[in-house]
Structures are given as C-alpha cells and as structure tokens.
Amino acid sequence: MEPISHEFKARSRQSLDDPVLQSALKNLATGFVDSRRKCAEALPEFEALRDLGTEICDHALANLDFYLRRYEEQVTASGGHVHWASTSHDACRIATDICRRANAKKIIRGKSMIGEEVGINDALEEAGFETVETDLGEYILQLAKEPPSHIVAPAIHKSKDEISDLFQKHHAAHGLTERQTERRALVQEARQVLRQAFVSADVGITGANFLIADTGSNIIVTNEGNGDLTCTLPRVHIVTAAIDKVIPSVEDAMVLLRLLGRSATGQEITAYTTFTTGPKRDNDSDGPEEYHVILVDNGRSTMLGNEFREMLRCIRCGACMNHCPVYGSIGGHAYGWVYPGPMGSVLTPMMAGLDKAIDLPNACTLNGRCQEVCPVRIPLPKLLRVHRTRQYEQRIGSGVFRFGLGIWAFFAAHPAVYHFGTRVIMAVMGALGRRKGVFRRMPLAGGWTQARDLPAPQGKTFQAAWRERQREKE
C-alpha cells in the first residue's frame, strides 16, 4: 500500500462527515478504553510490569544483533529456514519465491501488520496466487478492497449492513445467496467460506507478535483461532516478522503478553496464544512440512541508531490510538497508510518519508495521553516533536506555517515583547468580543471558526489574572 498521507486534511474532513464512521468511533471509549482501564486496575502490579516490559525491550534492542543470530540458529536447528529482507520489495520477493517453489495455488494469511506494511498480498496476487485473509476483520476488508483502519480491529469502521451487503455480493459463488443481517449469522457464513480456504490452502502466512531467541519460537495471539489453522493446516508455513520482534526468552514473552492483552482489548490474555517452532516433526499429528521465517528490516536498522530508537519497543497493541482524541474523531484511514494514530504519525514519516507525511507529525495536540497508556512507555509526543523540528529545519511544508512559527519563536525568545504584545491583543480582543462573548469569524483562524466559535478573552492576560488572584489571597 503506497503512502497517501499527503491527503490527510481532505480525508479528515470526509471522516468527520461520515455518520457510520462517527458512530463506530464512539464505541472506542466504551469498548477498548474502559476495558483497558478496568483490566489494568484489577492487576496491582500493572505499572511494575510496564517498567519490566520497557526494560526487556530496551535490552533486546541494545543486543539485537546477538538475539537475531541466536534466533536464526535455533530456527535452523529445528528444521526451519530464516530469510533476511532489507526492504519491502525483498520481503515480497522472498515470499513469492517460496510459494513458487512449493507449487502453491492458494495462500491463506493470518492477520499481520508487517504483511500490510510490505504489501505482501498485492505482491502475491500480482504473481498469480490466490490469497485469502482468515482474520474476520481482514477478510471483510479484502472483500471491500480497503486497508485496515485500526491495527487491532481492522474493520471497526464498517457497519453491520455494509458487511451484509459485502457477503451477499461475494458469497453467491459459494452457494450462499441469502442476505444475513444478524451478527451471529454473518460470522457463521464467514466461517463456512473460510473453512474451505483452510483445508485447500498450500501455504499459510502469519505474522509474529514476538520471536523467542532462546527457542527459535514464534508467538501469535488471536481471538478467533484462525492463526492456529493458518500455521498448521497448509504444508508450508511462512512467518513474516520485523527484526524488532525478537526478545530473549519465554519468560520475557510472558511479561509482554500480560501487557499486550490488557492494553489492546482489555483482556487478561487473548483467547489463543500460539507458539510455533519449526516444521512438523515425525511424531507430530499435524503441522507444516516446511517452515520459513522472513525477517524484515525496512528502515528499522536506521531507527535503531537515531532519536526514534524507542519507537522500536512498540508491541502493536493500539492503546495509543484508542486514547487519542484525533484518532477518535477521524479514524484510521485519514492517516493514509498502514499505521494510524500516534504510533503511525511517528512511523509513517520514518518509513515512507517525511515529505510524504507532512501533516501527520502535526496531527496531535501533544496532550500526552498516548504516552500515559503505552504499555512499554514510548514517549510518542517527544518523537512527534522531533519530526516537527526536522520538518522546520528541512523547510518541508507550508511557507505560511514556517513564517508563523518564526514569528512565534521571536516573541518566545523575547519575554518582555511577548508580554506587552499579549496585553495589547487581549485588551483589543476582549473589547471587540465583549458584546457577543465569542468570535464567529477571525482572520488566520478559519480552521477553528469553520466548526466552532472562538471564545472572546476576558480582556486581561493569564499572567495578569494570576497575579491579581495571588494578591487577593494575601
């Protein structure tokens, strides 16, 4: 999927005018947000776990070369194969070559953000393979030909009626012509279609929530069980994973799994937590004949050596976007690429280019809520400010914005001038707005007044009001 984040403002306006999306976004507060809070409060050691999880990730990143080689050795010892992909193109080429050598026709995929990142579905389809998403949300989006709008609940923006229409249109070929309208019936219909894909697939591709260096194991977490079927039924299993997913041990994984479920969906642990280690052994009743792991860099080595290193701690829980007021207003598609919300506003400029993601670092109020809820304490507001600084230094973006920022910088560097100027402006605006109490239009503030009134100031600056209040206390 090519980055289209330069259309952020236009897509944001469309999202704000979409009643179906706005209705779906309201469920975030009563769903993921409340569930996370209750689940975290029920675990007294949750904050200590966050500290420990942060330490585990930092240790793994500080010794990433060692743990990646250790992981490769263990995978090879178990009979698997490890492939190294520097770019998205390399990852797609390797996956396509594996499928060709396996004489595959049908390929099934378990939900994987790295697969979305590198565009593996498009590459496989262009090579002539039939690919089927097995996660229900991803399957719905595959039928709709849409990208995910959330990294945990990819089809959160779709209504039940839209899904009913999609299934009626696409499932007729499977002999299912009646339009279903109940959720349970829709799920059963999807299961019936996907069951055929599970039993007929030649290759199964999954992602990886974590890679265990000590054992060469891959961990995936799901609530549907589709991941288990994807990695055990086909004769070839391909794991696509970013290099930052490797951690030292199973014990470390247990800490991160306890953080992941609570932060993502408010569960103590997901319904399915699956470990896979190599291909089928002689005494195994099921499993793949071939086991391949594609380790994807795609810019992460660069991040490892710069100011964005802390972003590599991300465990893809989605908590930052669930609590983000901007994401909660416009959803994920407005961000224009695979990763939405605060984490996407940091990652997309790094992976797609700062010039292709001009608006994303500025699509944030810097309220800090994302950092407060991040299970591994990533300082997302700080990283967004780094992007903003680079944009200014590289003269990327609107000249008017840079000019305005330059004026602000001048006043901020000269406190006496700043205080005098604010006193004059507040006095004038207070006098002009005294009758109505608000401004319905304001020069250079159209972005605000198009949607809401601008309250008129009281006529004095905050500093003056504070000093007055302090004198009254004395």
TILO-162171 format. One record per residue (C-alpha): residue number from 1; residue in one letter; x, y, z. Coordinates in Angstrom, 1 decimal, padded with zeros to 4 digits, always signed. Example, Ala and Ser with C-alpha at 12.3 -4.5 7.8 and 13.67 -1.06 7.14 Angstrom:
% residues 2
[1; A; [+012.3; -004.5; +007.8]]
[2; S; [+013.7; -001.1; +007.1]]
***
This chain:
% residues 474
[1; M; [+000.0; +000.0; +000.0]]
[2; E; [+001.5; +003.3; -001.1]]
[3; P; [+001.5; +006.1; +001.4]]
[4; I; [-001.2; +008.6; +000.7]]
[5; S; [-000.9; +010.6; +003.9]]
[6; H; [-000.4; +013.9; +002.0]]
[7; E; [-004.2; +013.8; +001.6]]
[8; F; [-004.6; +013.8; +005.4]]
[9; K; [-006.7; +017.1; +005.7]]
[10; A; [-009.1; +016.1; +002.9]]
[11; R; [-009.6; +012.6; +004.3]]
[12; S; [-010.1; +014.0; +007.8]]
[13; R; [-012.9; +016.2; +006.5]]
[14; Q; [-014.5; +013.2; +004.8]]
[15; S; [-014.2; +011.2; +008.1]]
[16; L; [-015.8; +013.9; +010.1]]
[17; D; [-018.8; +013.9; +007.7]]
[18; D; [-019.1; +010.1; +007.7]]
[19; P; [-022.0; +009.1; +010.1]]
[20; V; [-021.2; +005.4; +010.0]]
[21; L; [-017.6; +006.0; +011.0]]
[22; Q; [-018.5; +008.5; +013.7]]
[23; S; [-020.9; +006.0; +015.2]]
[24; A; [-018.2; +003.3; +015.2]]
[25; L; [-015.6; +005.6; +016.8]]
[26; K; [-017.9; +006.3; +019.7]]
[27; N; [-017.6; +002.6; +020.7]]
[28; L; [-013.8; +003.1; +021.4]]
[29; A; [-014.5; +004.9; +024.7]]
[30; T; [-017.0; +002.3; +026.0]]
[31; G; [-015.1; -000.6; +024.5]]
[32; F; [-011.3; -000.7; +024.4]]
[33; V; [-010.7; +002.3; +026.6]]
[34; D; [-012.9; +001.3; +029.5]]
[35; S; [-011.9; -002.4; +029.2]]
[36; R; [-008.2; -001.5; +029.4]]
[37; R; [-008.7; +000.7; +032.4]]
[38; K; [-010.7; -001.9; +034.3]]
[39; C; [-008.3; -004.7; +033.4]]
[40; A; [-005.2; -002.6; +034.4]]
[41; E; [-006.8; -001.5; +037.7]]
[42; A; [-007.5; -005.2; +038.6]]
[43; L; [-003.8; -006.0; +038.4]]
[44; P; [-001.9; -004.3; +041.2]]
[45; E; [+001.5; -004.9; +039.6]]
[46; F; [+000.5; -003.5; +036.2]]
[47; E; [+002.8; -000.4; +036.4]]
[48; A; [+005.7; -002.6; +037.6]]
[49; L; [+005.0; -004.8; +034.6]]
[50; R; [+005.2; -001.8; +032.3]]
[51; D; [+008.6; -000.9; +033.7]]
[52; L; [+009.8; -004.5; +033.3]]
[53; G; [+008.4; -004.7; +029.7]]
[54; T; [+010.2; -001.5; +028.9]]
[55; E; [+013.5; -002.9; +030.2]]
[56; I; [+013.1; -006.2; +028.3]]
[57; C; [+012.5; -004.3; +025.0]]
[58; D; [+015.4; -001.9; +025.6]]
[59; H; [+017.7; -004.9; +026.4]]
[60; A; [+016.7; -006.7; +023.3]]
[61; L; [+017.2; -003.7; +021.1]]
[62; A; [+020.6; -003.0; +022.7]]
[63; N; [+021.7; -006.5; +021.8]]
[64; L; [+019.6; -007.0; +018.7]]
[65; D; [+022.4; -008.5; +016.5]]
[66; F; [+023.1; -011.1; +019.1]]
[67; Y; [+019.5; -012.2; +019.7]]
[68; L; [+018.7; -012.2; +015.9]]
[69; R; [+021.6; -014.6; +015.3]]
[70; R; [+020.6; -016.7; +018.2]]
[71; Y; [+017.1; -016.9; +016.9]]
[72; E; [+018.3; -017.8; +013.4]]
[73; E; [+020.4; -020.6; +014.9]]
[74; Q; [+017.5; -022.0; +016.9]]
[75; V; [+015.1; -021.9; +013.9]]
[76; T; [+017.7; -023.7; +011.7]]
[77; A; [+018.3; -026.3; +014.4]]
[78; S; [+014.5; -027.0; +014.5]]
[79; G; [+014.5; -027.6; +010.7]]
[80; G; [+013.3; -024.2; +009.6]]
[81; H; [+014.7; -021.6; +007.3]]
[82; V; [+015.4; -017.9; +008.0]]
[83; H; [+015.5; -015.3; +005.2]]
[84; W; [+016.7; -011.7; +005.7]]
[85; A; [+014.8; -008.9; +003.9]]
[86; S; [+016.2; -005.4; +003.9]]
[87; T; [+013.2; -003.8; +002.2]]
[88; S; [+009.6; -004.4; +001.5]]
[89; H; [+010.5; -005.4; -002.1]]
[90; D; [+012.9; -008.1; -000.7]]
[91; A; [+010.3; -009.5; +001.7]]
[92; C; [+007.7; -009.8; -001.1]]
[93; R; [+010.2; -011.4; -003.5]]
[94; I; [+011.3; -013.9; -000.9]]
[95; A; [+007.7; -014.9; +000.0]]
[96; T; [+006.8; -015.1; -003.7]]
[97; D; [+009.8; -017.4; -004.4]]
[98; I; [+008.9; -019.7; -001.5]]
[99; C; [+005.3; -020.0; -002.8]]
[100; R; [+006.6; -020.7; -006.4]]
[101; R; [+009.0; -023.4; -005.2]]
[102; A; [+006.1; -025.0; -003.3]]
[103; N; [+003.9; -025.0; -006.5]]
[104; A; [+001.3; -023.2; -004.5]]
[105; K; [-002.0; -022.1; -005.8]]
[106; K; [-004.0; -020.9; -002.8]]
[107; I; [-002.4; -019.0; +000.1]]
[108; I; [-004.1; -018.1; +003.4]]
[109; R; [-003.0; -015.3; +005.7]]
[110; G; [-003.4; -014.7; +009.4]]
[111; K; [-003.6; -011.0; +010.4]]
[112; S; [-000.2; -009.4; +010.2]]
[113; M; [+000.7; -005.7; +010.3]]
[114; I; [+004.2; -006.4; +008.8]]
[115; G; [+002.4; -008.1; +005.9]]
[116; E; [+000.3; -004.9; +005.4]]
[117; E; [+003.5; -002.8; +005.7]]
[118; V; [+005.4; -004.6; +003.0]]
[119; G; [+002.3; -005.1; +000.7]]
[120; I; [+002.6; -008.9; +000.6]]
[121; N; [-001.0; -009.5; -000.6]]
[122; D; [-000.6; -007.3; -003.6]]
[123; A; [+002.7; -008.9; -004.5]]
[124; L; [+001.3; -012.5; -004.2]]
[125; E; [-001.8; -011.6; -006.3]]
[126; E; [+000.3; -010.0; -009.0]]
[127; A; [+002.4; -013.2; -009.1]]
[128; G; [-000.8; -015.1; -009.8]]
[129; F; [-001.6; -016.7; -006.4]]
[130; E; [-005.0; -016.7; -004.8]]
[131; T; [-004.8; -015.2; -001.4]]
[132; V; [-007.4; -015.3; +001.3]]
[133; E; [-007.3; -013.4; +004.6]]
[134; T; [-008.5; -015.5; +007.5]]
[135; D; [-008.9; -012.9; +010.3]]
[136; L; [-012.6; -011.9; +010.1]]
[137; G; [-011.9; -008.2; +010.0]]
[138; E; [-009.2; -008.5; +007.4]]
[139; Y; [-011.3; -010.8; +005.4]]
[140; I; [-014.1; -008.2; +005.3]]
[141; L; [-011.7; -005.6; +004.2]]
[142; Q; [-010.2; -007.9; +001.5]]
[143; L; [-013.7; -008.2; +000.0]]
[144; A; [-014.2; -004.4; +000.3]]
[145; K; [-010.7; -003.8; -001.1]]
[146; E; [-010.0; -001.4; +001.7]]
[147; P; [-007.0; -001.1; +004.1]]
[148; P; [-007.4; -001.6; +007.8]]
[149; S; [-008.4; +001.4; +009.9]]
[150; H; [-007.2; +000.0; +013.2]]
[151; I; [-004.3; -002.3; +014.0]]
[152; V; [-006.3; -004.5; +016.4]]
[153; A; [-009.8; -004.1; +015.0]]
[154; P; [-009.1; -003.5; +011.3]]
[155; A; [-012.8; -003.3; +010.2]]
[156; I; [-014.0; -001.1; +013.1]]
[157; H; [-015.3; +001.4; +010.5]]
[158; K; [-017.7; -001.0; +008.8]]
[159; S; [-021.3; -001.2; +009.8]]
[160; K; [-023.3; -004.5; +010.0]]
[161; D; [-025.3; -003.6; +007.0]]
[162; E; [-022.2; -002.9; +004.9]]
[163; I; [-020.8; -006.3; +005.9]]
[164; S; [-024.2; -008.0; +005.0]]
[165; D; [-024.0; -006.4; +001.5]]
[166; L; [-020.4; -007.5; +001.0]]
[167; F; [-021.2; -011.1; +002.0]]
[168; Q; [-024.3; -011.3; -000.2]]
[169; K; [-022.3; -009.9; -003.2]]
[170; H; [-019.2; -012.2; -002.8]]
[171; H; [-020.6; -015.4; -001.3]]
[172; A; [-023.0; -016.2; -004.0]]
[173; A; [-020.2; -018.1; -005.7]]
[174; H; [-020.1; -020.4; -002.6]]
[175; G; [-023.8; -021.1; -002.9]]
[176; L; [-024.8; -018.6; -000.1]]
[177; T; [-027.3; -016.2; -001.7]]
[178; E; [-029.5; -015.3; +001.3]]
[179; R; [-028.6; -011.9; +002.8]]
[180; Q; [-027.9; -012.3; +006.5]]
[181; T; [-028.5; -009.5; +008.9]]
[182; E; [-027.7; -010.9; +012.3]]
[183; R; [-024.1; -010.8; +013.6]]
[184; R; [-024.0; -014.5; +014.6]]
[185; A; [-025.3; -015.5; +011.2]]
[186; L; [-022.7; -013.3; +009.5]]
[187; V; [-019.9; -014.9; +011.5]]
[188; Q; [-021.2; -018.4; +010.7]]
[189; E; [-021.3; -017.6; +007.0]]
[190; A; [-017.7; -016.3; +007.0]]
[191; R; [-016.6; -019.4; +008.9]]
[192; Q; [-018.3; -021.6; +006.3]]
[193; V; [-016.5; -019.9; +003.4]]
[194; L; [-013.1; -019.7; +005.2]]
[195; R; [-013.2; -023.3; +006.2]]
[196; Q; [-012.9; -024.2; +002.5]]
[197; A; [-009.9; -022.0; +002.3]]
[198; F; [-008.2; -023.6; +005.3]]
[199; V; [-008.5; -027.1; +004.0]]
[200; S; [-007.4; -026.3; +000.5]]
[201; A; [-004.5; -023.9; +001.0]]
[202; D; [-001.0; -024.8; +000.1]]
[203; V; [+000.8; -022.1; +002.1]]
[204; G; [-000.1; -020.3; +005.3]]
[205; I; [+001.4; -016.9; +006.1]]
[206; T; [+001.3; -015.5; +009.7]]
[207; G; [+002.9; -012.6; +011.4]]
[208; A; [+004.7; -012.6; +014.8]]
[209; N; [+003.8; -010.8; +018.0]]
[210; F; [+007.1; -012.0; +019.4]]
[211; L; [+010.1; -014.1; +018.4]]
[212; I; [+011.9; -016.1; +021.1]]
[213; A; [+015.7; -016.1; +020.6]]
[214; D; [+016.3; -018.9; +023.1]]
[215; T; [+014.0; -021.4; +021.4]]
[216; G; [+013.5; -020.2; +017.9]]
[217; S; [+009.7; -020.0; +018.5]]
[218; N; [+007.2; -017.6; +017.0]]
[219; I; [+004.3; -016.3; +019.1]]
[220; I; [+001.0; -015.1; +017.6]]
[221; V; [-002.1; -014.0; +019.6]]
[222; T; [-005.6; -014.1; +018.2]]
[223; N; [-009.2; -014.2; +019.5]]
[224; E; [-010.6; -016.3; +016.6]]
[225; G; [-008.2; -019.3; +016.3]]
[226; N; [-007.6; -018.5; +012.6]]
[227; G; [-003.9; -018.2; +013.3]]
[228; D; [-003.6; -021.7; +014.6]]
[229; L; [-005.3; -023.1; +011.4]]
[230; T; [-003.2; -020.9; +009.2]]
[231; C; [+000.1; -022.2; +010.6]]
[232; T; [-000.8; -025.9; +011.0]]
[233; L; [-003.0; -027.0; +008.1]]
[234; P; [-001.1; -025.9; +004.9]]
[235; R; [+002.1; -027.8; +004.0]]
[236; V; [+004.2; -024.6; +004.1]]
[237; H; [+004.2; -022.0; +006.8]]
[238; I; [+005.8; -018.6; +006.3]]
[239; V; [+006.3; -016.3; +009.2]]
[240; T; [+006.8; -012.6; +008.3]]
[241; A; [+008.3; -010.6; +011.2]]
[242; A; [+010.1; -007.3; +011.8]]
[243; I; [+013.5; -007.6; +013.3]]
[244; D; [+012.5; -005.7; +016.4]]
[245; K; [+010.1; -008.5; +017.4]]
[246; V; [+012.9; -010.7; +018.8]]
[247; I; [+013.1; -011.0; +022.6]]
[248; P; [+015.5; -013.2; +024.7]]
[249; S; [+013.3; -015.8; +026.4]]
[250; V; [+009.9; -017.3; +027.1]]
[251; E; [+009.9; -015.7; +030.5]]
[252; D; [+010.3; -012.3; +028.8]]
[253; A; [+007.4; -013.1; +026.5]]
[254; M; [+005.1; -013.9; +029.5]]
[255; V; [+005.6; -010.3; +030.7]]
[256; L; [+004.9; -008.7; +027.4]]
[257; L; [+001.9; -011.0; +026.8]]
[258; R; [+000.3; -009.8; +030.0]]
[259; L; [+000.8; -006.2; +028.9]]
[260; L; [-000.4; -006.8; +025.3]]
[261; G; [-003.8; -008.3; +026.0]]
[262; R; [-004.7; -005.7; +028.7]]
[263; S; [-003.5; -002.8; +026.6]]
[264; A; [-005.1; -003.9; +023.3]]
[265; T; [-008.5; -005.2; +024.2]]
[266; G; [-008.8; -005.2; +027.9]]
[267; Q; [-008.3; -008.9; +028.2]]
[268; E; [-006.1; -010.7; +030.7]]
[269; I; [-004.9; -012.7; +027.8]]
[270; T; [-006.2; -013.3; +024.3]]
[271; A; [-008.3; -016.4; +023.6]]
[272; Y; [-005.5; -018.1; +021.6]]
[273; T; [-001.7; -017.7; +022.3]]
[274; T; [+000.1; -019.9; +019.9]]
[275; F; [+003.8; -021.0; +019.9]]
[276; T; [+005.3; -022.5; +016.7]]
[277; T; [+008.8; -023.9; +016.5]]
[278; G; [+009.9; -025.2; +013.1]]
[279; P; [+008.1; -027.7; +010.8]]
[280; K; [+006.2; -030.8; +011.6]]
[281; R; [+008.3; -033.5; +013.4]]
[282; D; [+008.0; -037.2; +012.9]]
[283; N; [+005.8; -037.7; +016.0]]
[284; D; [+003.6; -034.6; +015.4]]
[285; S; [+000.0; -035.2; +014.4]]
[286; D; [-000.2; -032.0; +012.3]]
[287; G; [+001.9; -029.1; +011.2]]
[288; P; [+003.7; -027.8; +008.0]]
[289; E; [+006.3; -029.7; +006.1]]
[290; E; [+008.2; -026.5; +005.5]]
[291; Y; [+008.8; -023.6; +007.9]]
[292; H; [+010.2; -020.3; +006.8]]
[293; V; [+010.8; -017.0; +008.6]]
[294; I; [+011.2; -013.8; +006.8]]
[295; L; [+012.9; -011.2; +009.0]]
[296; V; [+012.2; -007.7; +007.7]]
[297; D; [+014.3; -004.6; +008.4]]
[298; N; [+012.5; -001.9; +006.2]]
[299; G; [+014.2; +001.0; +007.9]]
[300; R; [+014.4; -000.3; +011.4]]
[301; S; [+018.2; -000.5; +011.5]]
[302; T; [+018.2; +003.2; +010.8]]
[303; M; [+015.7; +003.9; +013.6]]
[304; L; [+017.9; +001.8; +015.9]]
[305; G; [+020.7; +004.3; +015.6]]
[306; N; [+018.8; +007.6; +015.8]]
[307; E; [+016.4; +009.5; +018.0]]
[308; F; [+013.5; +007.2; +017.1]]
[309; R; [+015.0; +004.0; +018.7]]
[310; E; [+012.4; +004.0; +021.5]]
[311; M; [+009.7; +003.5; +018.8]]
[312; L; [+011.0; +000.0; +018.2]]
[313; R; [+009.7; -001.0; +021.6]]
[314; C; [+006.1; -000.9; +020.2]]
[315; I; [+004.2; -004.1; +020.7]]
[316; R; [+001.3; -003.1; +018.4]]
[317; C; [-001.4; -003.0; +021.0]]
[318; G; [-003.2; +000.0; +019.6]]
[319; A; [-003.7; +001.6; +023.0]]
[320; C; [-002.2; +004.9; +021.8]]
[321; M; [-004.9; +005.3; +019.1]]
[322; N; [-007.7; +004.1; +021.3]]
[323; H; [-007.0; +007.0; +023.7]]
[324; C; [-006.1; +009.6; +021.0]]
[325; P; [-008.6; +012.4; +020.6]]
[326; V; [-007.6; +012.9; +017.0]]
[327; Y; [-007.9; +009.3; +016.0]]
[328; G; [-011.1; +009.1; +018.0]]
[329; S; [-012.5; +011.9; +015.7]]
[330; I; [-011.3; +010.8; +012.3]]
[331; G; [-010.5; +007.1; +012.5]]
[332; G; [-007.6; +005.4; +010.8]]
[333; H; [-008.0; +005.8; +007.0]]
[334; A; [-007.3; +009.5; +007.2]]
[335; Y; [-003.7; +008.8; +008.2]]
[336; G; [-003.2; +007.3; +004.7]]
[337; W; [-001.0; +004.3; +005.4]]
[338; V; [-000.8; +001.1; +007.4]]
[339; Y; [-000.2; +002.6; +010.8]]
[340; P; [-002.7; +005.2; +012.1]]
[341; G; [-002.9; +007.2; +015.3]]
[342; P; [+000.1; +008.5; +017.3]]
[343; M; [+002.3; +005.5; +016.5]]
[344; G; [+001.5; +005.9; +012.8]]
[345; S; [+002.3; +009.6; +013.0]]
[346; V; [+005.8; +008.6; +014.2]]
[347; L; [+006.3; +005.5; +012.0]]
[348; T; [+005.0; +006.7; +008.6]]
[349; P; [+007.4; +009.6; +008.2]]
[350; M; [+010.2; +007.3; +009.1]]
[351; M; [+009.2; +004.5; +006.6]]
[352; A; [+007.5; +006.5; +003.9]]
[353; G; [+009.5; +009.8; +004.1]]
[354; L; [+008.8; +013.0; +006.0]]
[355; D; [+007.9; +014.7; +002.7]]
[356; K; [+005.1; +012.2; +002.1]]
[357; A; [+003.7; +012.5; +005.6]]
[358; I; [+003.7; +016.3; +006.0]]
[359; D; [+000.6; +016.6; +008.2]]
[360; L; [+001.0; +013.5; +010.4]]
[361; P; [+003.5; +014.9; +013.0]]
[362; N; [+001.2; +017.9; +013.4]]
[363; A; [-002.0; +015.8; +013.8]]
[364; C; [-001.5; +015.8; +017.5]]
[365; T; [-002.4; +018.0; +020.4]]
[366; L; [+000.6; +016.8; +022.4]]
[367; N; [-001.8; +016.0; +025.3]]
[368; G; [+000.4; +013.1; +026.2]]
[369; R; [-002.4; +010.5; +026.7]]
[370; C; [-000.7; +008.1; +024.3]]
[371; Q; [+002.4; +008.0; +026.4]]
[372; E; [+000.4; +007.6; +029.6]]
[373; V; [-001.2; +004.4; +028.3]]
[374; C; [+001.6; +002.9; +026.2]]
[375; P; [+002.5; -000.5; +027.9]]
[376; V; [+006.2; +000.0; +027.1]]
[377; R; [+006.3; +003.7; +027.9]]
[378; I; [+007.2; +005.0; +024.4]]
[379; P; [+007.5; +008.9; +024.6]]
[380; L; [+005.3; +009.4; +021.5]]
[381; P; [+004.9; +013.2; +022.0]]
[382; K; [+008.6; +013.7; +022.2]]
[383; L; [+009.2; +011.7; +019.0]]
[384; L; [+006.5; +013.8; +017.2]]
[385; R; [+008.3; +016.9; +018.2]]
[386; V; [+011.5; +015.6; +016.7]]
[387; H; [+009.6; +015.2; +013.4]]
[388; R; [+008.2; +018.7; +013.6]]
[389; T; [+011.7; +020.1; +014.3]]
[390; R; [+013.1; +018.2; +011.2]]
[391; Q; [+010.2; +019.5; +009.1]]
[392; Y; [+011.1; +023.1; +010.0]]
[393; E; [+014.8; +022.6; +009.5]]
[394; Q; [+014.3; +020.9; +006.1]]
[395; R; [+011.8; +023.5; +005.1]]
[396; I; [+009.1; +020.9; +004.5]]
[397; G; [+005.5; +022.0; +004.4]]
[398; S; [+003.7; +025.3; +004.2]]
[399; G; [+005.8; +028.5; +004.0]]
[400; V; [+003.0; +030.4; +005.8]]
[401; F; [+003.2; +027.9; +008.7]]
[402; R; [+007.0; +028.3; +008.9]]
[403; F; [+006.7; +032.1; +008.8]]
[404; G; [+004.1; +032.0; +011.6]]
[405; L; [+006.3; +029.7; +013.6]]
[406; G; [+009.2; +032.0; +013.1]]
[407; I; [+007.2; +034.9; +014.5]]
[408; W; [+006.2; +032.9; +017.5]]
[409; A; [+009.9; +031.9; +018.1]]
[410; F; [+010.9; +035.6; +018.0]]
[411; F; [+008.3; +036.5; +020.7]]
[412; A; [+009.1; +033.4; +022.8]]
[413; A; [+012.7; +034.4; +022.8]]
[414; H; [+011.9; +038.0; +023.9]]
[415; P; [+009.6; +037.7; +027.0]]
[416; A; [+009.2; +041.5; +027.5]]
[417; V; [+008.0; +042.0; +024.0]]
[418; Y; [+005.8; +038.9; +024.3]]
[419; H; [+004.1; +040.1; +027.5]]
[420; F; [+003.5; +043.6; +026.1]]
[421; G; [+002.1; +042.1; +022.9]]
[422; T; [-000.3; +039.7; +024.6]]
[423; R; [-001.6; +042.5; +026.9]]
[424; V; [-002.4; +044.7; +023.8]]
[425; I; [-004.0; +041.8; +021.9]]
[426; M; [-006.1; +040.6; +024.9]]
[427; A; [-007.3; +044.0; +025.6]]
[428; V; [-008.4; +044.7; +022.0]]
[429; M; [-010.0; +041.2; +021.5]]
[430; G; [-011.7; +041.5; +024.9]]
[431; A; [-013.3; +044.8; +023.9]]
[432; L; [-014.3; +043.7; +020.5]]
[433; G; [-015.8; +040.4; +021.7]]
[434; R; [-017.5; +041.8; +024.9]]
[435; R; [-021.0; +042.1; +023.4]]
[436; K; [-021.4; +038.6; +022.0]]
[437; G; [-018.8; +036.8; +024.1]]
[438; V; [-017.5; +034.9; +021.0]]
[439; F; [-015.9; +035.4; +017.6]]
[440; R; [-017.7; +033.6; +014.7]]
[441; R; [-015.0; +034.6; +012.3]]
[442; M; [-011.4; +035.5; +012.8]]
[443; P; [-008.5; +036.3; +010.4]]
[444; L; [-006.0; +033.5; +010.3]]
[445; A; [-008.2; +031.3; +012.5]]
[446; G; [-010.6; +029.9; +009.8]]
[447; G; [-009.6; +026.3; +010.7]]
[448; W; [-011.1; +026.9; +014.1]]
[449; T; [-014.1; +029.2; +013.3]]
[450; Q; [-015.4; +027.0; +010.5]]
[451; A; [-016.5; +024.4; +013.0]]
[452; R; [-016.9; +026.3; +016.3]]
[453; D; [-016.9; +029.8; +017.8]]
[454; L; [-013.8; +031.3; +019.3]]
[455; P; [-014.5; +032.4; +022.9]]
[456; A; [-013.6; +036.1; +023.4]]
[457; P; [-010.9; +036.7; +026.1]]
[458; Q; [-011.8; +038.4; +029.3]]
[459; G; [-009.6; +041.3; +028.4]]
[460; K; [-006.5; +040.5; +030.5]]
[461; T; [-003.7; +038.0; +030.1]]
[462; F; [-003.4; +034.9; +032.2]]
[463; Q; [-000.3; +036.2; +033.9]]
[464; A; [-002.2; +039.4; +035.0]]
[465; A; [-005.2; +037.4; +036.2]]
[466; W; [-002.9; +035.1; +038.2]]
[467; R; [-001.1; +038.0; +039.8]]
[468; E; [-004.4; +039.5; +040.7]]
[469; R; [-005.6; +036.3; +042.2]]
[470; Q; [-002.5; +035.9; +044.3]]
[471; R; [-002.8; +039.4; +045.6]]
[472; E; [-006.4; +038.6; +046.7]]
[473; K; [-005.1; +035.6; +048.7]]
[474; E; [-002.6; +037.8; +050.5]]
***
